[in-house]
Amino acid sequence: MNAMSLSGTPVQCPFDDASLYPFRRDRTHPFDPPAEFEFLRRDQPISQVKLWNGQKVWLITRYDDAQAVLSDARFSSVPANPGYPTLSPAIAASRRADASFLRMDRPKHTEHRRMWTPFFAIKRIQDMRPGIQAIVDETLAAMLKEEPPVDFVEKFALTVPSLVICQLLDVPKSAHAFFHQHSKTRMTMNGTPENILKAMQALDDFWDTLITEREKNPGDDLVSQLIVNEVKTGRLSRRELISMAQLMLLAGHETTANMIALGLLTLLRHPQQLERLKADLQVRKPLLWGPRDARDLVARQHGGETAEHSRGLDLRRDRTDRCPHRAAIGAGRRRDRGRRRPR
């Protein structure tokens, strides 16, 4: 396959025997990107790689290249398009079953995304602060009652986002374990397609039941407002709302949990920055740092065992096919948003 640059110049495959992608991480530095990316960014920013199914696709490793592709109307986010690349059989199955706006192109993608905007306005988020702070305080208090060592990821990093989402969507706290179990399966890259689809179906069934209840008795929560303002007006289908709810769960749960945990690891890796944070009351107050006991807990439970936050990739301009910031790219995909968005 010869790809075309955005200027129309053919870009030849830089080597015949494409490397298998994704690359393996160094087990001694698991939070760092694989070493291959440093070489590729420097010497071969657009390279051909081979995926799990033998498909050869183009990998972009510089920021401006990816930005140009993600802004180009010739590339698509729709998994049904020929040549759509995936990183494993499990991801292929989940992409095909995903009806959320992440798998749509403009104008439908833009229309659906705008439906969310009012729920994340600054004032609305500020109004949520007391409830979030209460969740954080309660979670920290529960951790302090446990015998050390305490698993920070399980007891805090995963718990807090799940409870905040339950609050935002007005679902019972008892759903926390259900959310965690199925979202973890749903996000597993190396799981089986069957397990991925079962987890997606379980989440679909949960939201279908909840939406039925909200249709009869709508409240002030996000799902109820989307039912009243979008589903009943015909702008959004019931299936699309279910996919939106799943997206809210996954995007808000796993990603936030990962960042909380990796953020702590980074602070422990750089103790001077941790001391600055602890000493600066005005910085500490708005963040998820609770009573003084919580700071002591961090030192007591996690002193010494650290790892560095993985760094984002740098990407370049003027070249070829689409690339999510962490994935390979293939022919036949279009991407027509004017700005990047999380995948």
C-alpha positions in Angstrom: 0.0 0.0 0.0 1.2 3.5 -0.8 -0.3 6.2 1.3 -0.6 9.8 0.1 0.6 12.8 2.1 -1.7 15.7 2.7 0.2 17.5 -0.1 -0.5 14.7 -2.5 3.1 13.2 -2.5 3.3 9.4 -2.3 4.8 8.1 0.9 6.6 4.7 0.5 6.7 2.1 3.1 10.0 2.7 5.0 10.6 -1.1 5.5 9.3 -4.3 4.0 8.9 -6.4 7.1 6.6 -4.3 9.3 7.1 -4.6 13.0 4.3 -6.1 15.1 2.2 -3.4 16.8 1.6 -2.6 19.7 5.2 -2.7 20.8 6.1 -4.4 24.0 6.8 -2.2 27.0 10.0 -2.5 29.1 8.9 -4.5 32.1 11.3 -2.6 34.3 9.7 0.7 33.3 6.1 -0.3 32.6 4.7 3.3 32.7 7.1 4.6 30.0 6.3 4.3 26.3 8.0 1.5 24.4 11.5 2.4 23.3 10.6 2.1 19.6 8.7 5.3 19.8 11.8 7.4 20.5 13.5 6.1 17.4 10.4 6.5 15.2 9.7 10.0 16.3 13.3 11.0 15.5 14.0 9.0 12.3 10.8 7.5 10.8 7.8 9.5 12.1 5.5 7.7 9.6 6.1 4.0 9.5 4.3 0.8 8.6 3.5 -1.7 11.3 1.6 -5.0 11.4 -1.4 -5.7 13.6 -2.6 -8.8 15.3 -4.6 -9.9 12.2 -1.7 -9.4 9.7 -3.1 -6.1 8.5 -0.4 -3.6 7.6 -1.2 0.0 8.6 0.6 3.3 9.0 1.7 4.5 12.4 2.2 8.3 13.1 4.4 9.2 16.0 4.6 13.1 15.9 1.9 15.5 17.2 1.5 17.8 14.2 1.1 14.8 11.8 -1.7 13.4 14.0 -3.4 16.8 14.3 -3.4 17.2 10.5 -4.9 13.7 10.0 -7.5 14.1 12.7 -8.6 17.4 11.1 -8.8 16.0 7.6 -12.2 15.1 6.1 -10.8 12.0 4.3 -10.5 9.9 7.4 -13.2 8.3 9.4 -14.1 7.1 12.9 -16.7 4.5 11.7 -15.5 0.9 12.4 -17.6 -0.5 9.5 -15.3 1.2 7.0 -12.9 -1.0 5.1 -9.4 -1.0 6.6 -10.4 0.2 10.0 -7.5 -0.8 12.3 -7.8 -2.4 15.7 -5.2 -3.5 18.2 -6.8 -6.9 19.2 -9.7 -9.2 18.5 -11.4 -7.9 21.7 -11.1 -4.3 20.6 -12.4 -5.2 17.1 -15.5 -6.7 18.7 -16.1 -3.8 21.0 -15.7 -1.2 18.2 -18.2 -2.9 16.0 -20.8 -3.0 18.8 -20.1 0.6 20.0 -22.9 2.9 18.9 -21.6 6.0 20.7 -20.6 9.2 19.0 -16.9 8.3 19.3 -17.6 6.0 16.3 -19.5 8.6 14.2 -18.3 11.2 11.7 -19.5 14.8 11.3 -22.3 16.1 11.4 -23.8 13.4 13.6 -20.8 13.3 15.9 -20.9 17.0 16.4 -24.7 17.0 17.1 -24.4 14.2 19.8 -21.4 15.8 21.4 -23.1 19.1 21.8 -25.9 17.4 23.7 -23.4 16.8 26.5 -22.0 20.3 26.7 -24.5 21.8 29.1 -23.9 19.1 31.7 -20.2 20.0 31.9 -20.4 23.8 32.1 -18.1 25.4 34.7 -21.0 26.4 37.0 -22.5 22.9 36.9 -19.2 21.3 37.8 -18.6 23.8 40.6 -22.1 22.9 42.0 -21.0 19.3 42.1 -17.9 20.1 44.2 -19.5 19.6 47.7 -20.8 16.1 46.7 -17.5 15.1 45.2 -15.6 16.4 48.3 -18.0 14.3 50.5 -17.2 11.2 48.5 -13.5 11.9 48.8 -13.6 12.5 52.5 -15.7 9.3 53.1 -13.4 7.2 50.9 -10.3 8.5 52.7 -11.9 7.9 56.1 -12.6 4.3 55.1 -9.0 3.8 54.0 -7.7 5.2 57.3 -9.7 2.5 59.2 -8.0 -0.3 57.4 -4.8 -2.1 58.5 -1.8 -1.2 56.3 -0.9 -1.8 53.6 -3.9 -0.5 51.7 -4.3 -0.9 47.9 -4.7 2.8 46.8 -5.9 1.9 43.4 -8.7 -0.4 44.6 -9.7 1.6 47.6 -9.4 5.1 46.3 -8.5 5.6 42.6 -11.2 3.2 41.3 -13.8 4.0 44.1 -14.0 7.8 43.8 -14.7 8.1 40.1 -17.3 5.3 40.2 -19.2 7.0 43.1 -19.0 10.4 41.4 -20.5 8.9 38.2 -23.2 7.3 40.3 -23.9 10.7 41.7 -23.9 12.4 38.3 -26.2 9.8 36.7 -28.3 9.3 39.9 -27.7 5.6 40.1 -27.4 3.7 43.4 -24.0 3.3 45.1 -24.7 -0.4 45.1 -24.0 -0.4 41.4 -20.3 0.5 42.1 -19.2 -3.2 42.0 -21.3 -3.9 38.9 -19.8 -0.9 37.1 -16.2 -1.8 38.0 -16.5 -5.4 37.1 -18.0 -4.9 33.6 -16.2 -1.7 32.7 -12.9 -3.5 33.5 -13.9 -6.3 31.2 -15.1 -3.9 28.6 -11.7 -2.0 28.6 -9.5 -5.1 28.5 -7.5 -5.1 25.4 -6.5 -8.8 25.5 -9.8 -10.3 26.6 -11.9 -12.5 24.5 -14.5 -11.0 22.1 -17.2 -13.1 23.8 -16.4 -11.7 27.3 -16.2 -8.1 25.9 -19.6 -8.5 24.2 -21.2 -10.0 27.4 -19.9 -7.1 29.5 -21.3 -4.6 26.9 -24.7 -6.4 26.9 -24.8 -6.4 30.7 -24.2 -2.7 30.8 -26.7 -2.2 28.0 -29.4 -4.1 30.0 -28.6 -2.0 33.1 -29.1 1.3 31.3 -32.1 0.0 29.4 -33.8 -0.7 32.7 -32.8 2.6 34.2 -33.9 4.5 31.1 -37.3 2.8 31.3 -37.7 4.0 34.9 -36.6 7.5 34.0 -39.0 7.8 31.1 -41.8 7.2 33.6 -40.3 9.4 36.4 -37.7 11.8 35.1 -35.5 13.6 37.6 -32.8 16.2 37.4 -30.0 13.8 36.4 -28.1 13.8 33.1 -30.0 10.7 31.7 -33.4 12.1 32.6 -32.7 15.4 30.9 -31.4 13.7 27.8 -34.6 11.6 27.7 -36.8 14.7 27.9 -34.8 17.0 25.7 -33.3 14.7 23.1 -35.0 11.3 23.0 -38.6 12.5 23.2 -37.9 15.2 20.6 -36.5 12.5 18.2 -33.0 13.9 18.0 -31.6 10.9 19.9 -32.6 7.2 19.7 -32.9 5.1 22.8 -30.0 2.9 21.6 -27.9 6.0 21.2 -28.7 7.1 24.7 -27.7 3.7 26.1 -24.4 4.0 24.2 -23.9 7.6 25.6 -24.5 6.3 29.1 -21.9 3.5 28.6 -19.5 6.1 27.3 -20.0 8.2 30.4 -19.3 5.3 32.6 -16.1 4.2 30.7 -14.6 7.6 30.0 -15.3 8.9 33.5 -14.4 5.7 35.4 -11.3 3.9 34.0 -9.5 7.0 32.7 -10.0 9.0 35.8 -9.0 6.1 38.0 -5.8 5.6 36.0 -4.9 9.3 36.2 -5.4 9.4 40.0 -3.2 6.4 40.5 -0.5 7.5 38.0 -0.6 11.1 39.4 0.2 9.7 42.9 3.0 7.6 41.5 4.5 10.6 39.8 4.3 12.7 43.0 6.0 9.9 44.9 8.6 9.7 42.1 9.2 13.5 42.6 9.1 14.1 46.3 9.9 17.8 46.0 6.8 18.3 43.9 4.8 16.4 46.5 6.1 18.6 49.3 5.2 21.7 47.3 1.7 20.4 46.8 1.3 19.6 50.5 2.7 23.0 51.6 0.5 25.0 49.2 -3.0 25.2 50.8 -4.5 27.0 47.9 -3.4 24.3 45.5 -4.2 21.5 47.8 -7.8 22.5 48.7 -9.4 22.2 45.2 -7.7 18.9 44.6 -8.6 15.4 45.9 -6.6 15.9 49.0 -8.6 15.6 52.2 -7.6 15.9 55.9 -4.1 15.9 57.2 -4.5 12.2 58.0 -4.8 11.5 54.2 -1.3 13.0 53.5 0.1 10.8 56.3 -1.7 7.9 54.8 0.1 8.4 51.4 3.5 8.4 53.1 2.6 5.5 55.3 1.1 3.2 52.7 3.1 4.0 49.6 6.5 5.3 50.5 9.2 4.0 48.2 7.3 2.1 45.6 7.0 4.4 42.6 6.8 4.5 38.9 6.8 7.4 36.4 3.7 8.6 34.6 3.7 7.5 31.0 4.4 10.4 28.6 2.3 11.3 25.6 3.7 11.0 22.1 4.9 13.8 20.0 3.5 13.9 16.5 4.3 15.8 13.2 2.6 17.4 10.2 2.2 17.1 6.4 1.7 13.4 6.1 -0.7 10.6 5.8 -3.4 8.4 7.3 -5.4 8.7 10.5 -4.0 7.9 13.9 -5.5 8.0 17.4 -2.8 9.2 19.7 -2.2 5.7 20.9 -3.1 3.5 17.9 -2.0 2.4 14.4 -3.7 3.8 11.3 -5.0 2.1 8.1 -6.3 3.0 4.7 -9.9 3.7 4.2 -10.7 5.7 7.4 -11.9 9.2 7.5 -11.5 11.8 10.2 -13.3 15.1 9.8 -13.3 16.8 13.1 -11.5 20.1 13.3 -10.0 19.2 16.7 -8.7 16.2 18.4 -10.8 14.2 20.9 -10.2 11.3 23.2 -10.5 7.9 21.7 
